[in-house]
Amino acid sequence: MGLIELLHMSVFSQSFSPCGKFLAAGNNYGEIALFSLSAALGPDANELSQKPILAFAAHDGPVFSLLSTDAHLLSAGNGEISAWSWAELIKKNVKAAWTRRPNYKSSLEIPEINAMAINPADNSLAVGGGDNNVHIMDLENGVFKSVLQGHTDYIHCLSVRERAAEVLSGGEDGAVRIWDTRTSQCVHCVEVYKYETCARPQHGRWISCLTTDSDWMLCGGGPSLSLWHLRSMSPTSVFPLSGCQRQATFYQDMILTVGEGQCVSHCQMGGEVKAQIPCTPHSINTLAINTNSTEHRVLTVGGSSDHIDVFTNLSYRAFSLRF
């Protein structure tokens, strides 16, 4: 890859291997790179240890979403999802185990896929993107079994509430929709931008990040990042962060969030911003925490750069992996 391509690279997605020893990252050129965390974190680590052990062209368009199952790395490109065997990738064998396309209305339609989420309860995959719908695929047989329709613009993000049998979707239309996976019906629609405490008309109404933990939901984008109680359907905390947030996660007793701005923000549940830790990319798209291995437990952050920052301690960047 040339210097110009590296200069204009954006990392959109990340996923750790089931064993926790490897990190996969997807970029705007449709490539997936595989990094060895064992090598990068080892006592003999050097500059070469921070480069990919494997990089390959996976899709025609950007890889906006990556997920891992027990055996496969799932990647989303323009209008398609591919599965790659982790065992084969680690051996540097690049061949998709399968590729599936949601049932789009037209064969000419190739909408981007922005988000995927696995529902372990029924071993299904929720897929959302440019056709404004959430498609549900049975991971056992690879068949798309239902379509959740209701958004009026494209979908940016998805989250699964396993215990409640619900999928949540956030879109460009400013709505967070809560779907009952048993009936495929929308049971709640929260238009976040209509709440005065959350609204930021200058940034728009779109919802770009969404995550849940039990009865709690985090969402933001155009509106401020806010914490909602899903039983009362009301915001309990609004976080005073200036930029649009692209990914947020619950971690221990706090919230980690990234987006516009060169930092990872550490927030408390009550709404206070506790710390902002500097990063390499000027704008950040993806944040991931490796919970699959205690030995390789790291936070990794990617965005408008060919660098992926690695935090062995949440309070500072240890080093960067590089495409």
N, C-alpha and C positions, 0 to 999 in steps of 0.2 A: 504494500500500500504506500502511495506517495505522500509527501509532506503536506500537499494541499488537502488530500482526503483526511489525513490525521488532524489537520487544523480545523476542519469543518465537521469532525465527528461528534455525535451525541450518543451517549449510552442511555437506552430507554428502559432496559429490563435486566433483572438478575434472578438467579435461583441457585441454591446450594444443592449439592448431590445428597442422596439419602444418608450416605456415610459421613457427610459433613467435611470431607477432605478436599472437595473441589467446588469451584464457583463457576457458573456459566453466566455470560453477559451478552446481551443483544444490542446491536447498534442501528443507526439510521441507514446503513448500507445493506441491511439484510443479513449481516454476518453474526455468527455466534462464536465467541471465544471461550475456551475452557482454561481456567487457571488452577494450578495445584497449590492449595493453601498449606499443605504439609511442607512443600518446598519453600514457599514464600515466608512461612513463619519459623522455619527450621533454623538451627544454630549456624548452619553454613550458607544461609541465604545470601544471594548477591543480586545484581541487576538482572541477570538472566532468569532468576527464580521468580521475578515479578512480571515476566512476559508469558503469553499463553503457551500451553503445551500443545494446543490445537486451536485452529481458527478455520471456519468454513462458511461458505455461502449457503444460507438456509432458506431464504425467501427473496422474492423480487423486491418487496418493499421493506420498510423498517420493521424491526422485531420489537413491537410495543409491549409484548407480554411473554414472560417465561414462567413456568411452573414445574415442580417436580412431583412425581408419584413415587411409589416404592421402587419402581423399575425404570421409569422413563422420564426424560426431560421433554416437556411439551412447549412448543414455540408457536407464536401466532404471527402470521404475515398478512399480506393483502388477501383477504377472503379465504384463508386456509389455516388449518392447524396441523402441525406435524409432530410426530412422536419419535424420539431418538432414544435408543437403549443406552442407559448410563454405563452398563458393562462394556458395550461396544465403543462408546465415546472415550472411555478411560483407556481402551486399547488403541485409540486413535483411528477407529473404523467409523467412517461417516456414511451412513446410509439410513434413511428414514425408515422406521418400523412401519409407519403408516402415515397417510395424509388424508384429512377429511375437510370437506367444505360444507358449511351450513346450507340449509335449503333456502337460498335466496329466491326472490320473486322472478328474477331474470338471469339467464346464463351470462348476459352481458355485464351484469352488475358485479363489481369486485370491490366491495366496501372493505376498508381497513378494519382489523380487529384490534381494539384498544385494550381489552381486559379479559381475563379468564379467572375463574374461581372454582375450586373443587369442593363438592359437597360429599364428605365421607359417608354420610348417613345412607345415601343410596348409590354411591360410587358414580356420581354424575359430574359433568363439567358444564359450567355456565360460561357463555361466550357473548360478549357485547361489543358493538362497534358502530360502523358507519351507516348501517341500515335502520338504526333506531330501535332494534329489537334485541331481546336476550334469547339466545338459542340454547337449549338444554340437550346435551349429548350423553348417552349412556356409555360410560367408559368400558363396560364389559363387552359390548358388541359393536361399538362405534357408530350407533344409529342416533340421529337427532330425533328426539321423541316429542319435543314440544317447543313452542315459541311464545315468549311473553311480550305482548304488544301493548304500548301505551305511551312511550316517550314520543315526543314530536320532533326531536333532533337527536344527533348521534350520542352514543353512550361512551363515557370516559372510564368508568370505574365500577367494580362489582365487589360485593362482600357476601359471605354466607353466614347465616345464624343457624348452626347445625341443630341445636336443641329445639329451636322454634320452627324448624322446617321452613326457613325463609331465605330468600335471596334478595339482596338490596342492590339497586342500580342507581348510578348518578349520571346525569347527562348534561349536554349543552343547553337543554331547555330550562335548566335551573331546578329540576325536580329530583328528589330522591324517592324512588318507588320501592315499596316493600311488597314482595310477591310471596304468596303461599305456594310452595313447590308441589304440594299434593293436588291443588286444583288449578294451578297456573293462572290464578287470578291476582290482581293487584289489591292488596288489603289496606294499604295506606299510601298516600302521596304527600310528601312534605316539600313545599316550595320555599326553600330556605331564604331566597332573596326577598321574600315578602315579610320577613321578620326584621323589624327595625334595628335590633341589636346586631344582626348579622350582615345586613345589606351594605354593599359597597357599589353603588351604581356605576362609578367610574371604572370599575374592573369588570362589570358585566354580571350575568346571573349564573353562569356555567358552574357545574360541580365537577372538579377534577380529582378529588381524593375522597375516599370513603373507606371506613373500616369499622368493625364492630367487636365488642367484647361483652358477652352476656347481654345485659339490658342496656348497654351503652353504645352510642354511635358517635363517631368523629366524622365530620364532613366539612369541606371547604373548597375554595376555588376563586371565583369572582367574589362571592360572599366570604367574610372572615371565617377562619377555621373555628368550628364550634363543637362543643360536647353536648350531646342530647341524651335524655333519658327516654328510652323507647316505650315505656309504659305510659308516661305522661305526654309523650310527643312534644316536648318543649326543650329549648336550649337552656342548659344549666350554667355553662361557662362559654365565654367568647374570648379568643386569644388575640392579644394586640400585636399581631405580626403584619408587617407592612406589605409584603408581596403575596402573590397567589400561591397557595400550597398545593403540591402535586402528589405527595405521599405522606401519610402519617400512620403511626402505629402505637399501640399501647405496649409499654415495656416496664415490667415491675410496677412501681407506684407512680410512673410518670408517662408522658407522651413525648415521642420523638417525631419531628416533622421536618420536611424539606420542601423546597420550591424555588421561587425567585429569590435570589440572594445566595451568597457564597458561604453558607453555614448550615449546620444541623442545629435546630432549636430544641432545647430541653424544656418542656412545659409541665407545670403541675396541674392536677385535675381541677383546681379552683380557678384556673385561668392565668396564673402568673407565668411569665417566661423566666425560667431559672438561669439558663445559660444559652449562649450561641457559639458553637464550636466551629472555627474556620475550616473551610474545605478548599480543594483545588478548583473544581468547576465553578464558573461564575453563576450558573443556574443549575439546579439539581432536579433530576427526574425520578430517581429511584433510590430507595433505602432498603437494606435487607439485614436481618440479624440471623446469624447462624446458630440455631438451637439444636442442630442435628449432631453436634460433637462438642463436648466440653473442652477438649484439647485444642480445638480450632474455633472457639467461640469469638467471633468478631462481628463488628458492624461494618458494612460496606456501602459506599455511596457513589453514585454515578450521575453524570449530567452532560453539560456542554463542553466535553473534553474527552481525549482518548485515555485519560487517567481514571481509575477507580480507587477512591481513597479507602484505606483500611484502618479501622480503629480497633486496637486490642483493648483499649480502655476508652470508655465513652467520653472522656474529657480531653482527648487530643488525638490527632491523626498520626499513626505510627509510620506509615509509608503508603505508596500508591502502586497498584498494579497498572500495567500499560498494554494497550492493544498493540 
